[in-house]
Amino acid sequence: MTTPANRRILLVDDLPSIHEDFNKILCPPAAATDLDAEEAMLFGEPTRTALVRFEIDSAFQGAEALEKVQTSLQADRPYAMAFLDMRMPPGWDGVETAEHLWRADPRLQIVFCTAFSDYAWADVLSRLNPRDRLLILKKPFDTIEVYQFANALTTKWQVTEQAALTMSGLESAVDERTRELVQSREMFRLMAESTNAVPFTLDLTRGCFTFIGAQCVADSGVPESAWKEPGALDVVVPIQTNRAIRQRFDACENGRFEFEAAFSQMNGHRSEVRWTGTCESRSGAKVLRGLMLDITEVRRLGRELAAAQKLESVGRLAAGVAHEINTPVQFVSDNLQFVRTSMTDVAAVIRGYRHLKEAAESSGNVVAAARRAGEAEQAADLDYILENVPLALDSSIEGLGRIATIVRSMKEFAHPDQVQKAFSDLNQAIRSTLVIAHNEYKLVAELHTQFDDLPIVPCFVGEINQVVLNLIVNAAHAISDVVKESGLLGRLDVRTRLDGAEVEISISDTGAGIPESVRPMIFDPFFTTKEVGKGTGQGLAIARNVIVNKHGGTLRFESECGKGTTFFIRLPVKASIETSDAAQAVG
């Protein structure tokens, strides 16, 4: 903000002639100004009139001057300066007038105009204590002196006001910024203390925390002062029970760090913690600054969510599995009913031939017995029974085998959650999952599989089954959206292969493909392109967590709009073995 220009001057003198002279000097007529300018241009002489025009008010006594100053302040049009005569009988003299004017407006610049004074100038200065607001102009004076005094002091008033305004603005800005910082600090404190995030500063060189959040102090039961003592790291984070954390601390290099590790406190409390922050070196000391975030509850909820996802998948597939089981059960039941009926007819034939045997042995009526046996055989249609019963039994055996396969696949798919990895046959796991998901794709796609010979892979096989199921169901839905009710079938390809030290599983569909606009979000939690009620948006997010975070593998996809999508799962065989061994060693 800029202060408006102020060239307002108050002239206080008891002589009217003085007022006329000042007006001629500071407020010359416009014609005189133009004439001086033309004279300067013709003769090369400088203009003799003021280049700056001032606004002058006149007062002939001190009391009148005070009234004008008060009025100007009320109208928000203050005077920048005042010229005062020292003697103004019969009223106040110049010194008393100056005292009154400064009480009304301390910013006013004053010039005493006088040939002599009733006071010693030292007494005047002592009485008024004017600092930088008082100048003295002795009579007689030149025109240029009056002009220069007026120009300099009105400019000074302007600059002083602008500086005060700027300073006020700066002070307001500083006050506002200070309030914001205080609010931010308080908000940070409240946020930090109301969440599981604990701020910390760890000096690894001295082995102590130079700062630790109040929550951690309260939870641990260790006084804050103990955290800050040199060597406290070995007390509050002992290496015997926190080896993983200490190894990560030692391995940190300058820059950002983030890792997750279990934290065992002295009071026996154990939690899963995410450590995140920055590492820096200062004066030869290695310092870590960041947050400890208790993710124990998050991990628990994650496990529950994965279990819920698995149950949801099983529930969604239950009707299909029931149908898959019902079909062989139906024809096994029909075959058994046929065999049972046939056995009744066969029993009648057997009874007829037994009567024939008894007649032959007892010299009875063999001819009649033979006739009845033949009639029984003809009534039973024994040739038909002998031809079709074996076929019915073979069909029943096949149906029971199909049921056994489905049940076995269900058991393998519903593999209980493992504490650590176990060696598994991925090809067999995928076959079982395909059996379970058969009802999802059988009406929309032809299945093509190609399973290369794979080594047994240490993994959480139940979670791998879940990932494969999610991808197969997604592929079936993508194909279904394309073929709809046309009666045509798409194609679903499932392949496995060994590529160096990694196992690759690929699942391809002939759906519409994934639009480019949504590809960056495809693995985000709760993101789905399916209709409401058809997808939760958790399948691919959980799949990525299982493959990437739990198995150290990769999950990616290739998609072409109008042609389809292929998802690739890669699991590091060697790394998986090492991870499994490490898990067993810890257990």
PLY file of the C-alpha trace (Angstrom):
ply
format ascii 1.0
element vertex 587
property float x
property float y
property float z
element edge 586
property int vertex1
property int vertex2
end_header
0.00 0.00 0.00
1.25 3.54 -0.89
0.50 6.66 1.18
-1.26 9.35 -0.91
0.84 12.47 -1.62
0.34 15.16 1.03
1.49 18.74 0.27
-0.86 20.38 2.79
0.78 23.19 4.81
-0.61 25.23 7.72
0.73 28.80 7.97
0.33 30.34 11.46
1.18 34.08 11.68
-0.61 37.15 12.99
0.39 39.29 9.95
-1.72 38.99 6.75
1.21 40.18 4.62
3.20 37.08 5.64
0.36 34.91 4.43
0.35 36.70 1.08
4.11 36.24 0.65
3.98 32.50 1.43
1.10 32.00 -1.01
3.08 33.74 -3.77
6.05 31.45 -3.12
4.30 28.13 -2.65
1.08 28.61 -4.62
1.96 30.87 -7.58
-0.75 31.59 -10.16
-0.84 29.15 -13.07
-0.11 31.99 -15.56
3.09 32.90 -13.75
4.22 29.33 -13.87
3.62 29.14 -17.61
5.41 32.47 -18.18
8.46 31.35 -16.18
8.60 28.14 -18.18
8.51 30.04 -21.51
11.19 32.49 -20.26
13.43 29.61 -19.27
12.98 28.02 -22.68
13.78 31.30 -24.55
16.70 32.55 -22.48
18.03 29.30 -21.04
17.50 30.48 -17.47
16.12 28.27 -14.73
12.55 28.86 -13.66
12.18 30.97 -10.56
8.88 29.56 -9.37
8.20 26.38 -7.46
7.98 23.19 -9.47
5.78 21.66 -6.77
2.48 23.27 -5.87
1.35 23.14 -2.26
-2.02 23.47 -0.54
-1.86 26.20 2.13
-4.30 26.92 4.96
-3.94 30.07 7.05
-4.37 30.61 10.79
-3.65 33.93 12.53
-3.54 32.67 16.13
-2.37 29.49 17.85
-5.85 28.48 19.03
-7.18 28.82 15.47
-4.28 26.69 14.24
-5.13 23.94 16.76
-8.76 23.93 15.64
-7.73 23.55 12.00
-5.37 20.69 12.84
-8.09 18.88 14.78
-10.58 19.40 11.94
-8.10 18.09 9.37
-7.50 14.96 11.41
-11.22 14.30 11.73
-11.55 14.66 7.95
-8.54 12.32 7.47
-6.69 15.11 5.64
-3.81 15.89 8.02
-1.29 18.64 7.46
2.21 17.54 6.56
3.89 20.63 8.07
3.28 24.03 9.65
5.14 27.34 9.48
4.82 29.08 12.91
5.65 32.65 13.89
7.27 32.89 17.33
5.31 36.03 18.36
1.55 36.16 17.78
-0.02 38.57 20.31
-2.38 38.52 22.00
-2.64 34.67 21.95
-0.24 31.76 22.28
3.31 32.26 21.15
5.02 29.86 18.75
6.36 27.49 21.44
3.02 27.06 23.19
1.27 26.66 19.82
3.75 23.95 18.85
3.05 22.10 22.11
-0.70 22.10 21.44
-0.30 21.10 17.79
2.02 18.18 18.61
-0.35 16.90 21.26
-3.04 16.82 18.57
-0.81 15.43 15.78
2.65 14.17 16.77
3.54 13.57 13.10
3.35 17.26 12.14
6.60 18.81 10.87
7.10 22.40 12.24
9.25 25.34 11.10
9.65 28.38 13.35
9.86 31.59 11.27
11.24 34.49 13.38
13.75 37.30 13.56
14.16 36.95 17.31
12.75 34.87 20.16
11.68 35.46 23.73
13.34 32.13 24.59
16.84 30.87 24.32
16.90 28.27 21.59
18.35 25.72 23.99
15.34 26.25 26.27
12.98 25.86 23.30
14.55 22.58 22.29
14.56 21.34 25.87
10.90 22.29 26.36
9.60 20.83 23.10
11.93 17.82 22.77
11.21 17.92 19.04
13.74 15.32 17.93
13.59 15.44 14.11
10.31 17.38 13.65
11.46 20.97 14.20
13.46 23.38 12.02
14.16 27.11 12.38
13.91 29.63 9.52
15.25 33.05 10.49
13.93 36.25 8.95
14.63 37.72 6.53
14.67 34.61 4.34
14.99 33.93 0.62
12.21 32.53 -1.50
14.20 29.43 -2.25
14.61 28.72 1.48
10.86 28.71 1.99
10.31 26.48 -1.02
13.06 24.03 -0.04
11.82 23.81 3.55
8.28 23.12 2.34
9.39 20.59 -0.27
11.81 18.75 2.03
9.49 18.52 5.05
6.36 17.49 3.13
8.47 14.86 1.35
9.85 13.75 4.71
6.32 13.46 6.10
5.38 11.37 3.07
8.40 9.08 3.42
7.92 8.74 7.19
4.25 7.80 6.75
5.11 5.31 4.03
7.82 3.77 6.22
5.39 3.55 9.15
2.77 1.97 6.90
5.29 -0.50 5.53
6.52 -1.31 9.02
2.95 -1.79 10.20
2.36 -4.12 7.28
5.52 -6.04 8.08
4.57 -6.29 11.73
1.10 -7.53 10.77
2.62 -10.04 8.38
5.08 -11.21 11.03
2.29 -11.48 13.61
0.11 -13.39 11.17
2.94 -15.71 10.18
3.81 -16.25 13.84
0.17 -17.16 14.58
0.17 -19.54 11.62
3.39 -21.17 12.81
2.02 -21.51 16.32
-1.20 -23.00 14.94
0.75 -25.33 12.64
2.97 -26.43 15.49
-0.03 -27.04 17.71
-1.83 -28.88 14.92
1.25 -31.02 14.28
1.50 -31.79 17.99
-2.17 -32.74 18.19
-1.94 -34.84 15.04
1.21 -36.55 16.18
-0.15 -37.24 19.65
-3.56 -38.41 18.43
-2.19 -40.91 15.89
0.19 -43.83 15.92
2.90 -41.75 14.22
5.77 -40.91 16.58
8.32 -38.28 15.47
11.94 -38.99 16.39
15.49 -37.77 15.85
18.16 -40.42 16.35
21.86 -39.61 16.65
23.47 -42.93 15.68
26.96 -41.67 16.47
26.05 -41.00 20.12
23.53 -43.84 20.19
20.64 -41.81 21.56
17.40 -40.10 20.60
17.74 -36.32 20.71
13.96 -36.10 20.24
11.22 -38.66 20.79
7.43 -38.26 20.63
5.44 -38.27 23.85
3.37 -41.30 22.75
6.44 -43.54 22.58
7.64 -42.33 25.98
4.21 -43.12 27.46
3.92 -46.53 25.78
7.42 -47.65 26.67
7.37 -46.51 30.29
10.94 -45.20 29.81
11.42 -41.55 30.88
12.18 -39.10 28.09
15.51 -38.23 29.71
16.58 -41.90 29.43
15.93 -41.85 25.66
18.30 -38.86 25.33
21.23 -40.25 27.28
24.26 -41.34 25.20
24.04 -45.07 24.59
20.29 -45.13 25.21
19.73 -46.84 21.86
21.05 -50.10 23.31
18.57 -49.75 26.18
15.34 -48.74 24.43
16.00 -50.63 21.16
18.21 -53.52 22.29
19.90 -55.38 19.46
19.07 -58.77 20.98
15.33 -58.31 20.35
15.45 -55.75 17.52
18.20 -57.07 15.27
16.34 -56.20 12.03
15.79 -52.57 13.10
19.40 -52.08 14.19
20.71 -53.56 10.95
18.49 -51.18 8.97
19.70 -48.22 11.05
23.33 -49.10 10.40
22.66 -49.58 6.67
20.98 -46.18 6.20
22.80 -43.78 3.87
22.23 -40.08 3.29
18.80 -39.49 1.82
15.34 -40.92 2.36
14.74 -44.24 4.04
11.67 -46.38 4.68
11.37 -49.89 6.04
9.10 -52.05 8.14
10.23 -54.12 11.08
8.84 -55.46 14.34
9.69 -53.34 17.40
10.08 -55.08 20.77
10.04 -52.69 23.71
11.48 -53.22 27.17
8.02 -53.72 28.66
7.47 -56.72 26.40
5.12 -54.91 24.00
5.75 -55.95 20.40
4.35 -54.12 17.39
4.85 -53.87 13.66
6.33 -50.48 12.82
7.02 -48.58 9.61
10.10 -46.37 9.95
10.31 -43.51 7.46
12.37 -40.32 7.23
15.74 -39.00 6.10
19.33 -39.78 6.99
21.96 -37.02 7.05
25.50 -36.47 8.23
26.24 -33.41 10.35
29.67 -32.62 11.79
30.67 -36.24 11.47
27.48 -37.50 13.16
24.94 -39.75 11.44
21.42 -38.53 12.23
18.06 -40.07 11.35
14.92 -37.92 11.42
11.46 -39.26 10.75
8.38 -41.01 12.03
7.65 -44.34 13.65
4.21 -45.48 12.51
2.57 -48.37 14.36
1.00 -50.47 11.60
0.05 -53.44 13.77
-3.65 -52.70 13.39
-3.24 -51.97 9.68
-1.52 -55.31 9.20
-4.29 -57.08 11.13
-6.96 -55.38 9.06
-5.01 -56.26 5.92
-4.98 -59.93 6.88
-8.69 -59.79 7.68
-9.38 -58.07 4.36
-7.43 -60.74 2.49
-9.36 -63.44 4.33
-12.64 -61.67 3.54
-11.60 -61.42 -0.10
-10.91 -65.15 -0.11
-14.25 -65.91 1.50
-15.96 -63.60 -0.96
-14.34 -65.46 -3.83
-15.38 -68.82 -2.44
-18.90 -67.53 -1.84
-19.11 -66.12 -5.35
-17.93 -69.44 -6.79
-20.06 -71.62 -4.50
-23.04 -71.71 -6.84
-20.82 -72.58 -9.78
-18.99 -75.26 -7.83
-22.32 -76.67 -6.66
-23.44 -76.84 -10.28
-20.17 -78.47 -11.30
-20.66 -81.12 -8.61
-24.40 -81.51 -9.28
-23.94 -82.54 -12.92
-21.85 -85.69 -12.25
-23.91 -86.42 -9.12
-27.04 -86.42 -11.31
-25.79 -88.90 -13.87
-24.16 -91.08 -11.19
-27.55 -91.16 -9.46
-29.33 -92.04 -12.72
-26.81 -94.78 -13.49
-27.21 -96.29 -10.03
-30.99 -96.24 -10.35
-30.63 -98.13 -13.67
-28.25 -100.67 -12.14
-30.58 -101.17 -9.17
-33.60 -101.76 -11.43
-31.54 -104.05 -13.64
-30.43 -106.08 -10.62
-34.10 -106.73 -9.74
-34.70 -108.11 -13.24
-31.48 -110.13 -13.14
-32.53 -111.57 -9.78
-35.79 -112.86 -11.37
-33.78 -114.53 -14.16
-31.45 -116.14 -11.62
-34.40 -117.45 -9.62
-35.83 -119.02 -12.83
-32.59 -120.81 -13.62
-32.29 -122.00 -10.02
-35.76 -123.58 -10.32
-34.60 -125.25 -13.56
-31.58 -126.64 -11.75
-33.71 -127.98 -8.90
-36.10 -129.63 -11.43
-33.21 -131.28 -13.24
-31.71 -132.59 -10.01
-35.05 -133.91 -8.65
-36.39 -135.35 -11.94
-39.07 -132.73 -11.90
-40.76 -130.96 -14.79
-37.62 -129.70 -16.50
-39.46 -128.47 -19.58
-41.79 -126.23 -17.57
-38.92 -124.91 -15.46
-36.90 -124.17 -18.58
-39.87 -122.37 -20.12
-40.33 -120.18 -17.01
-36.56 -119.38 -16.92
-36.65 -118.32 -20.57
-39.71 -116.18 -19.97
-37.94 -114.47 -17.02
-34.85 -113.81 -19.15
-36.97 -112.40 -21.96
-38.93 -110.18 -19.51
-35.70 -108.84 -18.00
-34.13 -108.14 -21.44
-30.95 -109.69 -20.12
-28.88 -108.88 -23.22
-29.63 -105.16 -22.79
-28.66 -105.30 -19.14
-25.42 -107.12 -19.82
-24.53 -104.57 -22.46
-25.41 -101.35 -20.57
-24.71 -102.01 -16.89
-20.90 -101.97 -17.42
-21.28 -98.71 -19.33
-23.35 -97.23 -16.51
-20.78 -98.28 -13.94
-17.96 -96.82 -16.00
-19.87 -93.55 -16.33
-20.50 -93.50 -12.58
-16.83 -94.08 -11.85
-15.99 -91.18 -14.17
-18.54 -88.94 -12.45
-17.25 -89.85 -9.00
-13.75 -89.06 -10.23
-14.94 -85.66 -11.41
-16.50 -84.99 -8.00
-13.31 -86.10 -6.28
-11.31 -83.72 -8.48
-13.56 -80.78 -7.62
-13.45 -81.54 -3.89
-9.69 -81.98 -3.98
-9.35 -78.70 -5.89
-11.51 -76.95 -3.31
-9.31 -78.29 -0.52
-6.17 -77.19 -2.34
-7.62 -73.77 -3.13
-8.76 -73.26 0.44
-5.24 -73.97 1.68
-5.01 -72.66 5.25
-3.01 -69.49 5.80
0.66 -70.24 6.34
2.97 -68.68 8.87
5.88 -69.29 6.52
6.38 -70.34 2.95
6.21 -73.97 1.88
7.42 -75.76 -1.25
4.51 -76.03 -3.67
3.71 -77.31 -7.15
2.46 -74.17 -8.89
1.17 -76.06 -11.93
-1.05 -78.25 -9.74
-2.20 -75.22 -7.75
-3.22 -73.47 -10.99
-5.02 -76.58 -12.26
-7.01 -76.74 -9.02
-7.91 -73.06 -9.31
-9.07 -73.57 -12.91
-11.34 -76.39 -11.76
-12.86 -74.16 -9.10
-13.37 -71.30 -11.56
-14.68 -73.51 -14.39
-18.25 -72.27 -14.06
-17.00 -68.65 -14.40
-15.52 -69.08 -17.86
-17.04 -72.24 -19.40
-19.93 -70.38 -21.09
-17.83 -67.46 -22.45
-14.37 -68.81 -23.29
-12.37 -71.77 -24.46
-9.57 -72.62 -22.06
-6.07 -73.26 -23.38
-3.30 -74.20 -20.98
0.42 -74.71 -21.43
2.30 -75.75 -18.32
6.07 -76.12 -18.62
7.99 -78.22 -16.14
8.57 -76.07 -13.08
10.59 -76.65 -9.93
8.68 -76.67 -6.69
8.58 -73.09 -5.47
8.55 -71.94 -1.83
5.51 -69.68 -1.52
2.31 -68.96 0.34
0.34 -71.21 -2.00
-3.08 -70.26 -0.64
-2.42 -66.62 -1.48
-1.03 -67.51 -4.92
-4.25 -69.45 -5.57
-6.23 -66.35 -4.63
-4.22 -64.15 -7.02
-4.65 -66.59 -9.92
-8.38 -66.90 -9.19
-8.81 -63.10 -9.19
-7.05 -62.82 -12.55
-9.04 -65.70 -14.10
-12.37 -64.28 -12.91
-11.39 -60.81 -14.19
-10.44 -62.35 -17.55
-13.75 -64.23 -17.74
-15.67 -61.03 -16.99
-13.69 -59.12 -19.65
-14.48 -61.80 -22.26
-18.13 -61.91 -21.18
-18.46 -58.16 -21.75
-17.34 -58.72 -25.37
-19.23 -61.89 -26.35
-22.31 -61.10 -24.20
-25.22 -63.25 -25.43
-23.91 -63.84 -28.95
-23.21 -67.51 -28.29
-19.61 -67.05 -29.40
-16.70 -68.03 -27.20
-13.61 -66.02 -26.45
-10.26 -67.47 -25.52
-8.61 -67.79 -22.12
-4.93 -68.79 -22.08
-3.04 -69.82 -18.94
0.65 -70.56 -19.27
3.61 -71.21 -16.99
7.31 -71.25 -17.79
10.69 -71.13 -16.13
12.68 -68.06 -17.19
16.14 -68.22 -15.65
15.80 -67.83 -11.91
12.15 -66.82 -12.12
8.86 -68.59 -12.66
6.38 -66.78 -14.90
2.61 -67.27 -14.91
0.66 -65.53 -17.67
-3.12 -65.22 -17.96
-4.49 -63.83 -21.24
-8.00 -62.96 -22.36
-9.64 -61.76 -25.56
-11.65 -59.06 -23.83
-11.89 -55.40 -24.80
-8.56 -54.44 -23.19
-7.86 -51.85 -20.49
-8.35 -48.18 -21.52
-5.12 -46.17 -21.37
-6.73 -43.56 -19.12
-7.21 -46.04 -16.25
-4.04 -48.11 -16.59
-2.02 -46.06 -14.04
-4.75 -46.69 -11.42
-5.39 -50.38 -12.09
-3.60 -51.56 -8.91
-5.01 -48.80 -6.65
-7.16 -50.02 -3.73
-10.92 -49.72 -4.32
-10.45 -48.81 -8.00
-12.67 -50.79 -10.35
-14.14 -50.40 -13.82
-16.89 -52.95 -13.13
-20.51 -52.18 -12.44
-21.64 -51.41 -8.90
-21.99 -54.65 -6.97
-19.83 -56.60 -9.40
-16.41 -55.64 -8.09
-14.89 -54.26 -4.87
-11.69 -52.87 -6.38
-9.60 -54.93 -3.95
-8.64 -57.92 -6.13
-5.69 -56.43 -8.02
-4.52 -54.36 -5.04
-4.32 -57.50 -2.90
-2.74 -59.42 -5.78
0.03 -56.88 -6.11
0.66 -56.87 -2.37
0.90 -60.68 -2.34
3.22 -60.94 -5.35
5.42 -57.87 -4.83
5.57 -57.40 -1.06
5.22 -60.95 0.22
7.06 -62.85 -2.51
9.48 -60.26 -3.88
8.11 -60.80 -7.38
6.50 -58.63 -10.02
2.96 -58.23 -11.34
2.47 -56.36 -14.60
0.15 -56.39 -17.59
0.10 -55.72 -21.30
-3.14 -54.60 -22.88
-4.34 -53.61 -26.33
-7.75 -52.05 -26.71
-10.03 -54.24 -28.78
-7.77 -57.31 -28.52
-7.35 -58.20 -24.87
-5.06 -58.19 -21.85
-2.31 -60.39 -20.44
-1.20 -60.32 -16.82
2.28 -61.61 -15.96
3.22 -62.94 -12.52
6.94 -63.50 -11.94
8.26 -65.15 -8.79
12.01 -65.30 -8.05
12.69 -68.96 -7.35
16.09 -68.50 -5.71
15.02 -65.49 -3.66
11.92 -67.36 -2.58
14.06 -70.26 -1.31
16.25 -67.88 0.68
13.26 -66.11 2.15
11.70 -69.41 3.11
14.91 -70.61 4.75
15.18 -67.35 6.66
11.60 -67.70 7.86
12.25 -71.23 9.04
15.41 -70.14 10.84
13.56 -67.39 12.68
10.74 -69.77 13.55
0 1
1 2
2 3
3 4
4 5
5 6
6 7
7 8
8 9
9 10
10 11
11 12
12 13
13 14
14 15
15 16
16 17
17 18
18 19
19 20
20 21
21 22
22 23
23 24
24 25
25 26
26 27
27 28
28 29
29 30
30 31
31 32
32 33
33 34
34 35
35 36
36 37
37 38
38 39
39 40
40 41
41 42
42 43
43 44
44 45
45 46
46 47
47 48
48 49
49 50
50 51
51 52
52 53
53 54
54 55
55 56
56 57
57 58
58 59
59 60
60 61
61 62
62 63
63 64
64 65
65 66
66 67
67 68
68 69
69 70
70 71
71 72
72 73
73 74
74 75
75 76
76 77
77 78
78 79
79 80
80 81
81 82
82 83
83 84
84 85
85 86
86 87
87 88
88 89
89 90
90 91
91 92
92 93
93 94
94 95
95 96
96 97
97 98
98 99
99 100
100 101
101 102
102 103
103 104
104 105
105 106
106 107
107 108
108 109
109 110
110 111
111 112
112 113
113 114
114 115
115 116
116 117
117 118
118 119
119 120
120 121
121 122
122 123
123 124
124 125
125 126
126 127
127 128
128 129
129 130
130 131
131 132
132 133
133 134
134 135
135 136
136 137
137 138
138 139
139 140
140 141
141 142
142 143
143 144
144 145
145 146
146 147
147 148
148 149
149 150
150 151
151 152
152 153
153 154
154 155
155 156
156 157
157 158
158 159
159 160
160 161
161 162
162 163
163 164
164 165
165 166
166 167
167 168
168 169
169 170
170 171
171 172
172 173
173 174
174 175
175 176
176 177
177 178
178 179
179 180
180 181
181 182
182 183
183 184
184 185
185 186
186 187
187 188
188 189
189 190
190 191
191 192
192 193
193 194
194 195
195 196
196 197
197 198
198 199
199 200
200 201
201 202
202 203
203 204
204 205
205 206
206 207
207 208
208 209
209 210
210 211
211 212
212 213
213 214
214 215
215 216
216 217
217 218
218 219
219 220
220 221
221 222
222 223
223 224
224 225
225 226
226 227
227 228
228 229
229 230
230 231
231 232
232 233
233 234
234 235
235 236
236 237
237 238
238 239
239 240
240 241
241 242
242 243
243 244
244 245
245 246
246 247
247 248
248 249
249 250
250 251
251 252
252 253
253 254
254 255
255 256
256 257
257 258
258 259
259 260
260 261
261 262
262 263
263 264
264 265
265 266
266 267
267 268
268 269
269 270
270 271
271 272
272 273
273 274
274 275
275 276
276 277
277 278
278 279
279 280
280 281
281 282
282 283
283 284
284 285
285 286
286 287
287 288
288 289
289 290
290 291
291 292
292 293
293 294
294 295
295 296
296 297
297 298
298 299
299 300
300 301
301 302
302 303
303 304
304 305
305 306
306 307
307 308
308 309
309 310
310 311
311 312
312 313
313 314
314 315
315 316
316 317
317 318
318 319
319 320
320 321
321 322
322 323
323 324
324 325
325 326
326 327
327 328
328 329
329 330
330 331
331 332
332 333
333 334
334 335
335 336
336 337
337 338
338 339
339 340
340 341
341 342
342 343
343 344
344 345
345 346
346 347
347 348
348 349
349 350
350 351
351 352
352 353
353 354
354 355
355 356
356 357
357 358
358 359
359 360
360 361
361 362
362 363
363 364
364 365
365 366
366 367
367 368
368 369
369 370
370 371
371 372
372 373
373 374
374 375
375 376
376 377
377 378
378 379
379 380
380 381
381 382
382 383
383 384
384 385
385 386
386 387
387 388
388 389
389 390
390 391
391 392
392 393
393 394
394 395
395 396
396 397
397 398
398 399
399 400
400 401
401 402
402 403
403 404
404 405
405 406
406 407
407 408
408 409
409 410
410 411
411 412
412 413
413 414
414 415
415 416
416 417
417 418
418 419
419 420
420 421
421 422
422 423
423 424
424 425
425 426
426 427
427 428
428 429
429 430
430 431
431 432
432 433
433 434
434 435
435 436
436 437
437 438
438 439
439 440
440 441
441 442
442 443
443 444
444 445
445 446
446 447
447 448
448 449
449 450
450 451
451 452
452 453
453 454
454 455
455 456
456 457
457 458
458 459
459 460
460 461
461 462
462 463
463 464
464 465
465 466
466 467
467 468
468 469
469 470
470 471
471 472
472 473
473 474
474 475
475 476
476 477
477 478
478 479
479 480
480 481
481 482
482 483
483 484
484 485
485 486
486 487
487 488
488 489
489 490
490 491
491 492
492 493
493 494
494 495
495 496
496 497
497 498
498 499
499 500
500 501
501 502
502 503
503 504
504 505
505 506
506 507
507 508
508 509
509 510
510 511
511 512
512 513
513 514
514 515
515 516
516 517
517 518
518 519
519 520
520 521
521 522
522 523
523 524
524 525
525 526
526 527
527 528
528 529
529 530
530 531
531 532
532 533
533 534
534 535
535 536
536 537
537 538
538 539
539 540
540 541
541 542
542 543
543 544
544 545
545 546
546 547
547 548
548 549
549 550
550 551
551 552
552 553
553 554
554 555
555 556
556 557
557 558
558 559
559 560
560 561
561 562
562 563
563 564
564 565
565 566
566 567
567 568
568 569
569 570
570 571
571 572
572 573
573 574
574 575
575 576
576 577
577 578
578 579
579 580
580 581
581 582
582 583
583 584
584 585
585 586
